[in-house]
Amino acid sequence: MNRFLPALLVLLAGCSESPNKQDAKNNANPVNPTPVAQAVEPIKAPMSSVPAASKPAEAIKQPTTIAKIDEACCDDDGLKKAADAPPAAKIELTPIKLKQLLTKVADQKGKIVIIDLWGMFCKPCMEEFPNLVRLHHTYGAKGLVCMSLSLDDADDKARALKFLTDKKAVIPNFWLDEDQEVAQKHWDFEPVPVCVIYGRDGKLAKVFRYNTNENFTYKDVEKLIKSMLEAKAEPKKTSGVKIELTPVTMKDLLDKHVPAHKGKVVVLDVWGTFCPPCVAEFPKLVELHKNYRDKGVVCLAMSLNEEEDLPLARAFLEKHEAHFTNYWLPEGFDGVREVWKFDAIPVVVVFGRDGKIANIFRDSKFTYDDVEKVVKKLVAG
């Protein structure tokens, strides 16, 4: 009997083991090595602030829905995508000037762009904002680019960024780094929210304003966007004459190409397809060329486009029948801005018959009427 006693004691010890210990052993079995905590979205509050007994339950109950939005205009699939958007992408609020923003809009030519102007001080803005996020998830892959522009004071930037993060606004978000009157004058509005829509051609298509005479909802915005996305882009028309863009350095331009026209008046337009004012004014350079080429005036153009955008620049020149010498500066802004001291294009440099600079028109504080007046004087003199 004594020889069976040790085995009997071991057997009794195994049977008397507590259920908790047995559960612990079962949980230790590495059938699924992924911890439960990684399978659910972590709660926003620090774990130390939650009672220990309730931590697992709180983690499991973490909601994944975004703020309630205008259900009348919601696409179910877009709403689900917006709600389930992964928080991995870093959300930023980038300071920007209006001119810089318009350049970014021009960079999206070929797509439809919506800019939502908003602020933390505006309740309707915050109520409608989730709809912008929804439009991004619903139509982003179909050719829509969504942007937001905060008009908040500098002191409220942190709150605005938190709001954008909470709404999972994984879109280009900007903060107007100048007086909001600049935007108000440009788009002709007073209170926000305001939604600005640009078409595929880069031109302003519609401004949705929020005031007593002209209110709107995102249902109106979405209706317009749908129709614009469904519309077919018009084929580009060209003159059929191939135009070359000749690479050039600033040194060769100033030491060789401009001096080659000594004895004539030279008008050099520095431009780019990414610049709306450049695109708007360029046809007037072509007109100047046609009107003065027989009067001793030589018109030149120099593009600052990136190399990948040269086909777009060339198509633009062909469309406008720019039948004069066209250069491309591979160095871009860095190669020219220090030479003639400017911060933005278009820039027009006029050289006299002696080869010296007669005038530099820069910082968008001019029109081609101003250029033509100088050219007339130089031709007459």
C-alpha beads as a LAMMPS data file, in Angstrom:
LAMMPS data file: protein, C-alpha beads

381 atoms
380 bonds

1 atom types
1 bond types

-500.0 500.0 xlo xhi
-500.0 500.0 ylo yhi
-500.0 500.0 zlo zhi

Masses

1 110.0

Atoms # bond

1 1 1 0.000 0.000 0.000
2 1 1 2.812 2.412 0.846
3 1 1 4.308 2.025 -2.595
4 1 1 1.083 3.386 -4.220
5 1 1 0.798 6.380 -1.882
6 1 1 2.988 8.900 -3.859
7 1 1 1.089 8.303 -7.106
8 1 1 -2.242 8.646 -5.317
9 1 1 -1.212 12.000 -3.817
10 1 1 -0.204 13.333 -7.268
11 1 1 -3.547 12.262 -8.708
12 1 1 -5.477 13.977 -5.895
13 1 1 -3.430 17.184 -6.345
14 1 1 -4.302 17.326 -10.075
15 1 1 -8.010 16.851 -9.396
16 1 1 -8.080 19.575 -6.753
17 1 1 -6.446 22.252 -9.013
18 1 1 -8.572 25.434 -9.142
19 1 1 -10.607 26.242 -12.292
20 1 1 -8.738 29.579 -12.593
21 1 1 -5.381 27.832 -12.836
22 1 1 -6.781 25.386 -15.341
23 1 1 -8.097 28.311 -17.443
24 1 1 -4.721 29.972 -17.261
25 1 1 -3.111 26.830 -18.642
26 1 1 -5.637 26.664 -21.450
27 1 1 -5.046 30.314 -22.293
28 1 1 -1.318 29.690 -22.348
29 1 1 -1.755 27.164 -25.167
30 1 1 -0.370 29.007 -28.251
31 1 1 -3.132 28.029 -30.704
32 1 1 -3.599 31.701 -31.659
33 1 1 -0.466 33.658 -30.729
34 1 1 -2.173 37.018 -31.533
35 1 1 -3.081 38.773 -28.255
36 1 1 -6.723 39.816 -27.924
37 1 1 -5.639 43.408 -27.309
38 1 1 -4.276 43.572 -30.871
39 1 1 -7.506 42.338 -32.410
40 1 1 -9.534 45.346 -31.304
41 1 1 -9.009 49.055 -31.730
42 1 1 -7.292 50.558 -28.677
43 1 1 -9.309 53.014 -26.612
44 1 1 -8.343 56.674 -26.739
45 1 1 -8.112 57.148 -22.964
46 1 1 -4.909 55.972 -21.262
47 1 1 -5.307 52.479 -19.789
48 1 1 -4.207 53.779 -16.405
49 1 1 -7.371 55.879 -16.232
50 1 1 -9.669 52.840 -16.563
51 1 1 -10.479 50.632 -13.529
52 1 1 -8.466 47.445 -13.788
53 1 1 -11.505 45.182 -13.692
54 1 1 -13.125 46.948 -16.627
55 1 1 -10.141 47.345 -18.987
56 1 1 -10.819 44.301 -21.210
57 1 1 -14.527 45.130 -21.572
58 1 1 -13.837 48.791 -22.367
59 1 1 -11.342 47.836 -25.049
60 1 1 -13.818 45.526 -26.757
61 1 1 -16.585 48.143 -26.702
62 1 1 -14.452 50.803 -28.401
63 1 1 -16.697 52.383 -31.107
64 1 1 -15.486 52.671 -34.698
65 1 1 -18.149 54.992 -36.155
66 1 1 -17.604 58.626 -37.065
67 1 1 -19.827 61.507 -36.016
68 1 1 -23.396 61.447 -37.288
69 1 1 -23.701 63.142 -40.665
70 1 1 -26.413 64.098 -43.129
71 1 1 -27.847 60.659 -43.862
72 1 1 -30.118 62.025 -46.584
73 1 1 -27.169 62.467 -48.946
74 1 1 -24.978 59.608 -47.837
75 1 1 -23.715 56.831 -50.052
76 1 1 -23.748 53.744 -47.808
77 1 1 -20.484 52.432 -49.179
78 1 1 -18.806 55.814 -48.803
79 1 1 -20.080 56.144 -45.237
80 1 1 -18.728 52.719 -44.318
81 1 1 -15.339 53.520 -45.863
82 1 1 -15.187 56.808 -43.986
83 1 1 -16.118 55.120 -40.714
84 1 1 -13.617 52.305 -41.151
85 1 1 -10.771 54.465 -42.467
86 1 1 -7.524 53.282 -40.859
87 1 1 -5.956 55.830 -38.522
88 1 1 -2.470 54.909 -39.743
89 1 1 -2.122 57.890 -42.112
90 1 1 -0.745 60.942 -40.341
91 1 1 -3.157 63.856 -40.439
92 1 1 -1.589 67.305 -40.684
93 1 1 -2.733 70.922 -40.838
94 1 1 -0.336 72.715 -43.171
95 1 1 0.035 76.524 -43.165
96 1 1 -0.524 77.972 -46.634
97 1 1 -1.023 81.234 -48.511
98 1 1 -3.937 81.560 -50.918
99 1 1 -1.624 81.822 -53.947
100 1 1 0.100 78.595 -52.911
101 1 1 -3.258 76.863 -52.517
102 1 1 -4.357 77.943 -55.993
103 1 1 -1.111 76.506 -57.367
104 1 1 -1.920 73.170 -55.711
105 1 1 -5.370 73.277 -57.290
106 1 1 -3.800 73.916 -60.692
107 1 1 -1.523 70.907 -60.121
108 1 1 -4.658 68.729 -60.044
109 1 1 -5.734 69.715 -63.548
110 1 1 -7.611 66.816 -65.102
111 1 1 -9.384 66.115 -61.816
112 1 1 -12.263 67.767 -59.978
113 1 1 -11.244 69.617 -56.817
114 1 1 -13.384 70.545 -53.822
115 1 1 -12.124 72.879 -51.090
116 1 1 -14.113 73.049 -47.862
117 1 1 -13.556 76.346 -46.005
118 1 1 -14.336 75.881 -42.331
119 1 1 -13.443 76.797 -38.753
120 1 1 -13.827 75.565 -35.190
121 1 1 -15.862 78.706 -34.483
122 1 1 -18.520 77.546 -36.964
123 1 1 -21.030 74.919 -35.800
124 1 1 -22.489 74.204 -39.294
125 1 1 -18.916 73.671 -40.539
126 1 1 -18.217 70.952 -37.987
127 1 1 -21.598 69.320 -38.554
128 1 1 -21.098 69.143 -42.317
129 1 1 -17.362 68.319 -42.340
130 1 1 -17.740 64.502 -42.094
131 1 1 -19.497 64.670 -45.464
132 1 1 -16.257 65.918 -47.035
133 1 1 -14.452 62.869 -45.659
134 1 1 -17.212 60.663 -47.040
135 1 1 -16.916 62.239 -50.497
136 1 1 -13.176 61.530 -50.427
137 1 1 -13.754 57.822 -49.758
138 1 1 -16.643 57.572 -52.235
139 1 1 -15.253 59.507 -55.203
140 1 1 -11.501 59.833 -54.614
141 1 1 -10.716 56.919 -56.913
142 1 1 -13.040 58.363 -59.568
143 1 1 -11.173 61.634 -60.044
144 1 1 -12.201 63.831 -57.093
145 1 1 -9.603 65.591 -54.927
146 1 1 -10.870 66.797 -51.544
147 1 1 -9.098 69.542 -49.590
148 1 1 -9.945 71.513 -46.471
149 1 1 -8.938 75.071 -45.575
150 1 1 -9.209 76.144 -41.939
151 1 1 -9.823 79.836 -41.253
152 1 1 -9.177 79.447 -37.529
153 1 1 -6.954 81.794 -35.544
154 1 1 -3.441 80.550 -34.829
155 1 1 -4.423 79.879 -31.207
156 1 1 -7.029 77.343 -32.357
157 1 1 -4.805 75.345 -34.719
158 1 1 -4.267 72.579 -32.161
159 1 1 -8.026 72.194 -31.635
160 1 1 -8.600 72.170 -35.372
161 1 1 -5.984 69.454 -35.866
162 1 1 -7.575 67.342 -33.133
163 1 1 -10.959 67.736 -34.838
164 1 1 -9.484 66.616 -38.176
165 1 1 -7.835 63.639 -36.489
166 1 1 -11.071 62.643 -34.766
167 1 1 -12.886 62.782 -38.122
168 1 1 -10.128 60.753 -39.812
169 1 1 -9.686 63.484 -42.435
170 1 1 -6.985 61.734 -44.473
171 1 1 -6.988 64.470 -47.118
172 1 1 -4.834 67.567 -47.739
173 1 1 -5.742 69.872 -44.832
174 1 1 -4.528 73.471 -44.887
175 1 1 -4.609 76.428 -42.500
176 1 1 -4.807 79.891 -44.070
177 1 1 -1.617 81.623 -42.982
178 1 1 -2.869 85.138 -43.718
179 1 1 -5.947 87.264 -43.076
180 1 1 -9.134 85.428 -44.018
181 1 1 -10.240 88.520 -45.951
182 1 1 -7.845 87.388 -48.688
183 1 1 -9.976 84.273 -49.230
184 1 1 -13.236 86.174 -48.753
185 1 1 -12.363 88.642 -51.496
186 1 1 -11.100 85.938 -53.862
187 1 1 -14.210 83.736 -53.622
188 1 1 -16.677 86.496 -52.680
189 1 1 -18.169 85.155 -49.457
190 1 1 -18.723 86.268 -45.864
191 1 1 -19.648 83.466 -43.427
192 1 1 -18.474 79.864 -43.593
193 1 1 -19.001 77.013 -44.385
194 1 1 -18.125 77.518 -48.031
195 1 1 -17.395 74.830 -50.622
196 1 1 -15.410 75.746 -53.723
197 1 1 -15.472 73.439 -56.748
198 1 1 -12.956 73.449 -59.612
199 1 1 -13.500 71.503 -62.838
200 1 1 -11.116 69.274 -64.733
201 1 1 -9.981 72.284 -66.747
202 1 1 -8.711 73.943 -63.569
203 1 1 -11.358 76.669 -63.757
204 1 1 -13.739 77.655 -60.960
205 1 1 -17.010 75.781 -61.469
206 1 1 -19.101 76.732 -58.418
207 1 1 -18.918 78.380 -54.994
208 1 1 -21.428 77.100 -52.454
209 1 1 -22.003 79.874 -49.915
210 1 1 -23.767 79.672 -46.567
211 1 1 -25.884 82.736 -45.769
212 1 1 -29.472 83.853 -45.467
213 1 1 -29.938 84.085 -49.234
214 1 1 -28.035 81.050 -50.473
215 1 1 -27.693 78.118 -48.070
216 1 1 -26.558 74.676 -49.140
217 1 1 -26.019 71.138 -47.872
218 1 1 -23.588 68.481 -49.006
219 1 1 -26.472 66.910 -50.879
220 1 1 -26.249 69.883 -53.283
221 1 1 -22.460 69.577 -53.441
222 1 1 -22.560 65.852 -54.170
223 1 1 -25.166 66.296 -56.901
224 1 1 -22.879 68.699 -58.765
225 1 1 -19.794 66.528 -58.272
226 1 1 -21.582 63.445 -59.591
227 1 1 -22.636 65.277 -62.749
228 1 1 -19.115 66.642 -63.269
229 1 1 -17.523 63.213 -62.810
230 1 1 -19.974 61.655 -65.267
231 1 1 -19.370 64.332 -67.909
232 1 1 -16.794 63.428 -70.534
233 1 1 -13.762 65.679 -70.829
234 1 1 -13.614 67.591 -74.125
235 1 1 -10.794 66.496 -76.436
236 1 1 -7.888 68.906 -76.616
237 1 1 -7.667 70.962 -79.794
238 1 1 -4.275 71.762 -81.249
239 1 1 -3.103 73.618 -84.324
240 1 1 -1.427 70.494 -85.690
241 1 1 2.000 72.194 -85.666
242 1 1 4.548 70.576 -83.385
243 1 1 6.201 72.965 -80.945
244 1 1 9.499 72.173 -79.254
245 1 1 10.534 73.003 -75.694
246 1 1 14.294 73.496 -75.786
247 1 1 16.209 72.802 -72.530
248 1 1 18.286 75.786 -71.440
249 1 1 20.392 76.990 -68.524
250 1 1 20.161 80.504 -67.137
251 1 1 23.797 81.082 -68.090
252 1 1 23.209 80.150 -71.747
253 1 1 19.960 82.103 -71.833
254 1 1 21.603 85.323 -70.652
255 1 1 25.006 84.885 -72.301
256 1 1 23.941 83.485 -75.687
257 1 1 20.239 83.384 -76.553
258 1 1 19.083 86.845 -75.459
259 1 1 22.236 88.613 -76.800
260 1 1 21.628 86.864 -80.149
261 1 1 18.686 89.242 -80.621
262 1 1 20.631 92.433 -79.853
263 1 1 19.175 95.325 -81.836
264 1 1 15.651 94.107 -81.180
265 1 1 13.275 94.331 -78.225
266 1 1 13.004 90.967 -76.439
267 1 1 10.021 89.911 -74.319
268 1 1 10.632 86.812 -72.171
269 1 1 7.659 85.214 -70.381
270 1 1 8.510 82.889 -67.450
271 1 1 5.532 80.584 -66.903
272 1 1 4.194 77.097 -66.059
273 1 1 0.991 75.150 -66.639
274 1 1 0.667 74.765 -62.849
275 1 1 0.147 78.541 -62.560
276 1 1 -3.437 79.774 -63.271
277 1 1 -2.410 83.437 -63.841
278 1 1 0.299 82.266 -66.278
279 1 1 -2.192 80.195 -68.239
280 1 1 -4.678 83.081 -68.279
281 1 1 -2.148 85.687 -69.492
282 1 1 -0.160 83.540 -71.932
283 1 1 -2.467 84.039 -74.961
284 1 1 -1.666 87.769 -74.718
285 1 1 2.014 86.964 -75.298
286 1 1 0.991 85.156 -78.490
287 1 1 -1.051 88.193 -79.503
288 1 1 1.911 90.471 -78.762
289 1 1 4.094 88.279 -80.966
290 1 1 1.640 88.513 -83.877
291 1 1 1.253 92.296 -83.555
292 1 1 4.923 93.255 -83.116
293 1 1 7.085 90.581 -84.762
294 1 1 7.408 92.761 -87.868
295 1 1 8.327 95.788 -85.736
296 1 1 11.520 94.452 -84.250
297 1 1 10.110 92.578 -81.256
298 1 1 11.115 88.992 -80.366
299 1 1 8.894 87.016 -77.993
300 1 1 10.315 84.108 -75.985
301 1 1 8.803 81.845 -73.350
302 1 1 10.507 79.766 -70.653
303 1 1 8.581 77.015 -68.859
304 1 1 9.337 76.033 -65.262
305 1 1 7.327 72.806 -65.488
306 1 1 8.668 69.530 -64.122
307 1 1 9.996 67.203 -66.808
308 1 1 7.073 64.812 -66.390
309 1 1 4.678 67.678 -67.235
310 1 1 6.395 68.736 -70.454
311 1 1 3.808 66.943 -72.657
312 1 1 1.103 69.013 -70.962
313 1 1 3.116 72.219 -71.488
314 1 1 3.788 71.355 -75.128
315 1 1 0.093 70.634 -75.772
316 1 1 -0.783 73.995 -74.229
317 1 1 1.696 75.814 -76.483
318 1 1 0.381 74.017 -79.572
319 1 1 -3.215 74.804 -78.662
320 1 1 -2.378 78.515 -78.398
321 1 1 -0.165 78.465 -81.511
322 1 1 2.893 79.789 -79.692
323 1 1 5.046 79.849 -82.815
324 1 1 8.141 81.440 -81.314
325 1 1 11.117 80.090 -79.371
326 1 1 10.050 78.171 -76.262
327 1 1 12.571 77.148 -73.628
328 1 1 12.362 74.774 -70.684
329 1 1 14.466 75.435 -67.582
330 1 1 15.253 72.050 -65.923
331 1 1 16.479 73.895 -62.820
332 1 1 12.955 75.256 -62.263
333 1 1 12.337 77.992 -59.709
334 1 1 15.692 77.475 -58.010
335 1 1 17.545 78.371 -61.164
336 1 1 15.789 81.647 -61.893
337 1 1 14.198 83.213 -58.812
338 1 1 17.499 84.478 -57.415
339 1 1 18.495 85.999 -60.740
340 1 1 15.453 88.256 -61.061
341 1 1 14.325 88.303 -57.394
342 1 1 10.738 87.069 -57.488
343 1 1 8.594 84.745 -55.385
344 1 1 5.896 83.732 -57.853
345 1 1 5.148 83.558 -61.558
346 1 1 4.164 84.789 -64.088
347 1 1 7.204 86.998 -64.630
348 1 1 7.855 88.955 -67.832
349 1 1 11.325 90.365 -68.531
350 1 1 11.696 92.992 -71.276
351 1 1 15.116 93.646 -72.823
352 1 1 15.867 96.799 -74.816
353 1 1 17.631 96.954 -78.171
354 1 1 20.941 97.274 -76.298
355 1 1 20.428 93.857 -74.696
356 1 1 19.951 95.302 -71.217
357 1 1 16.909 94.766 -69.011
358 1 1 14.386 97.554 -69.542
359 1 1 11.716 96.280 -67.163
360 1 1 10.790 93.249 -65.042
361 1 1 7.119 92.582 -64.383
362 1 1 6.709 90.266 -61.377
363 1 1 4.623 89.182 -58.362
364 1 1 1.411 89.243 -60.432
365 1 1 1.211 93.036 -60.095
366 1 1 0.826 93.566 -63.833
367 1 1 -1.133 92.699 -66.947
368 1 1 0.007 92.401 -70.549
369 1 1 -1.418 95.860 -71.148
370 1 1 1.408 97.122 -68.928
371 1 1 3.922 95.028 -70.870
372 1 1 2.661 96.308 -74.212
373 1 1 3.019 99.954 -73.092
374 1 1 6.713 99.399 -72.355
375 1 1 7.197 97.531 -75.636
376 1 1 5.573 100.370 -77.606
377 1 1 7.923 102.948 -76.047
378 1 1 10.982 100.806 -76.757
379 1 1 9.903 100.244 -80.341
380 1 1 9.219 103.943 -80.829
381 1 1 12.506 104.969 -79.215

Bonds

1 1 1 2
2 1 2 3
3 1 3 4
4 1 4 5
5 1 5 6
6 1 6 7
7 1 7 8
8 1 8 9
9 1 9 10
10 1 10 11
11 1 11 12
12 1 12 13
13 1 13 14
14 1 14 15
15 1 15 16
16 1 16 17
17 1 17 18
18 1 18 19
19 1 19 20
20 1 20 21
21 1 21 22
22 1 22 23
23 1 23 24
24 1 24 25
25 1 25 26
26 1 26 27
27 1 27 28
28 1 28 29
29 1 29 30
30 1 30 31
31 1 31 32
32 1 32 33
33 1 33 34
34 1 34 35
35 1 35 36
36 1 36 37
37 1 37 38
38 1 38 39
39 1 39 40
40 1 40 41
41 1 41 42
42 1 42 43
43 1 43 44
44 1 44 45
45 1 45 46
46 1 46 47
47 1 47 48
48 1 48 49
49 1 49 50
50 1 50 51
51 1 51 52
52 1 52 53
53 1 53 54
54 1 54 55
55 1 55 56
56 1 56 57
57 1 57 58
58 1 58 59
59 1 59 60
60 1 60 61
61 1 61 62
62 1 62 63
63 1 63 64
64 1 64 65
65 1 65 66
66 1 66 67
67 1 67 68
68 1 68 69
69 1 69 70
70 1 70 71
71 1 71 72
72 1 72 73
73 1 73 74
74 1 74 75
75 1 75 76
76 1 76 77
77 1 77 78
78 1 78 79
79 1 79 80
80 1 80 81
81 1 81 82
82 1 82 83
83 1 83 84
84 1 84 85
85 1 85 86
86 1 86 87
87 1 87 88
88 1 88 89
89 1 89 90
90 1 90 91
91 1 91 92
92 1 92 93
93 1 93 94
94 1 94 95
95 1 95 96
96 1 96 97
97 1 97 98
98 1 98 99
99 1 99 100
100 1 100 101
101 1 101 102
102 1 102 103
103 1 103 104
104 1 104 105
105 1 105 106
106 1 106 107
107 1 107 108
108 1 108 109
109 1 109 110
110 1 110 111
111 1 111 112
112 1 112 113
113 1 113 114
114 1 114 115
115 1 115 116
116 1 116 117
117 1 117 118
118 1 118 119
119 1 119 120
120 1 120 121
121 1 121 122
122 1 122 123
123 1 123 124
124 1 124 125
125 1 125 126
126 1 126 127
127 1 127 128
128 1 128 129
129 1 129 130
130 1 130 131
131 1 131 132
132 1 132 133
133 1 133 134
134 1 134 135
135 1 135 136
136 1 136 137
137 1 137 138
138 1 138 139
139 1 139 140
140 1 140 141
141 1 141 142
142 1 142 143
143 1 143 144
144 1 144 145
145 1 145 146
146 1 146 147
147 1 147 148
148 1 148 149
149 1 149 150
150 1 150 151
151 1 151 152
152 1 152 153
153 1 153 154
154 1 154 155
155 1 155 156
156 1 156 157
157 1 157 158
158 1 158 159
159 1 159 160
160 1 160 161
161 1 161 162
162 1 162 163
163 1 163 164
164 1 164 165
165 1 165 166
166 1 166 167
167 1 167 168
168 1 168 169
169 1 169 170
170 1 170 171
171 1 171 172
172 1 172 173
173 1 173 174
174 1 174 175
175 1 175 176
176 1 176 177
177 1 177 178
178 1 178 179
179 1 179 180
180 1 180 181
181 1 181 182
182 1 182 183
183 1 183 184
184 1 184 185
185 1 185 186
186 1 186 187
187 1 187 188
188 1 188 189
189 1 189 190
190 1 190 191
191 1 191 192
192 1 192 193
193 1 193 194
194 1 194 195
195 1 195 196
196 1 196 197
197 1 197 198
198 1 198 199
199 1 199 200
200 1 200 201
201 1 201 202
202 1 202 203
203 1 203 204
204 1 204 205
205 1 205 206
206 1 206 207
207 1 207 208
208 1 208 209
209 1 209 210
210 1 210 211
211 1 211 212
212 1 212 213
213 1 213 214
214 1 214 215
215 1 215 216
216 1 216 217
217 1 217 218
218 1 218 219
219 1 219 220
220 1 220 221
221 1 221 222
222 1 222 223
223 1 223 224
224 1 224 225
225 1 225 226
226 1 226 227
227 1 227 228
228 1 228 229
229 1 229 230
230 1 230 231
231 1 231 232
232 1 232 233
233 1 233 234
234 1 234 235
235 1 235 236
236 1 236 237
237 1 237 238
238 1 238 239
239 1 239 240
240 1 240 241
241 1 241 242
242 1 242 243
243 1 243 244
244 1 244 245
245 1 245 246
246 1 246 247
247 1 247 248
248 1 248 249
249 1 249 250
250 1 250 251
251 1 251 252
252 1 252 253
253 1 253 254
254 1 254 255
255 1 255 256
256 1 256 257
257 1 257 258
258 1 258 259
259 1 259 260
260 1 260 261
261 1 261 262
262 1 262 263
263 1 263 264
264 1 264 265
265 1 265 266
266 1 266 267
267 1 267 268
268 1 268 269
269 1 269 270
270 1 270 271
271 1 271 272
272 1 272 273
273 1 273 274
274 1 274 275
275 1 275 276
276 1 276 277
277 1 277 278
278 1 278 279
279 1 279 280
280 1 280 281
281 1 281 282
282 1 282 283
283 1 283 284
284 1 284 285
285 1 285 286
286 1 286 287
287 1 287 288
288 1 288 289
289 1 289 290
290 1 290 291
291 1 291 292
292 1 292 293
293 1 293 294
294 1 294 295
295 1 295 296
296 1 296 297
297 1 297 298
298 1 298 299
299 1 299 300
300 1 300 301
301 1 301 302
302 1 302 303
303 1 303 304
304 1 304 305
305 1 305 306
306 1 306 307
307 1 307 308
308 1 308 309
309 1 309 310
310 1 310 311
311 1 311 312
312 1 312 313
313 1 313 314
314 1 314 315
315 1 315 316
316 1 316 317
317 1 317 318
318 1 318 319
319 1 319 320
320 1 320 321
321 1 321 322
322 1 322 323
323 1 323 324
324 1 324 325
325 1 325 326
326 1 326 327
327 1 327 328
328 1 328 329
329 1 329 330
330 1 330 331
331 1 331 332
332 1 332 333
333 1 333 334
334 1 334 335
335 1 335 336
336 1 336 337
337 1 337 338
338 1 338 339
339 1 339 340
340 1 340 341
341 1 341 342
342 1 342 343
343 1 343 344
344 1 344 345
345 1 345 346
346 1 346 347
347 1 347 348
348 1 348 349
349 1 349 350
350 1 350 351
351 1 351 352
352 1 352 353
353 1 353 354
354 1 354 355
355 1 355 356
356 1 356 357
357 1 357 358
358 1 358 359
359 1 359 360
360 1 360 361
361 1 361 362
362 1 362 363
363 1 363 364
364 1 364 365
365 1 365 366
366 1 366 367
367 1 367 368
368 1 368 369
369 1 369 370
370 1 370 371
371 1 371 372
372 1 372 373
373 1 373 374
374 1 374 375
375 1 375 376
376 1 376 377
377 1 377 378
378 1 378 379
379 1 379 380
380 1 380 381
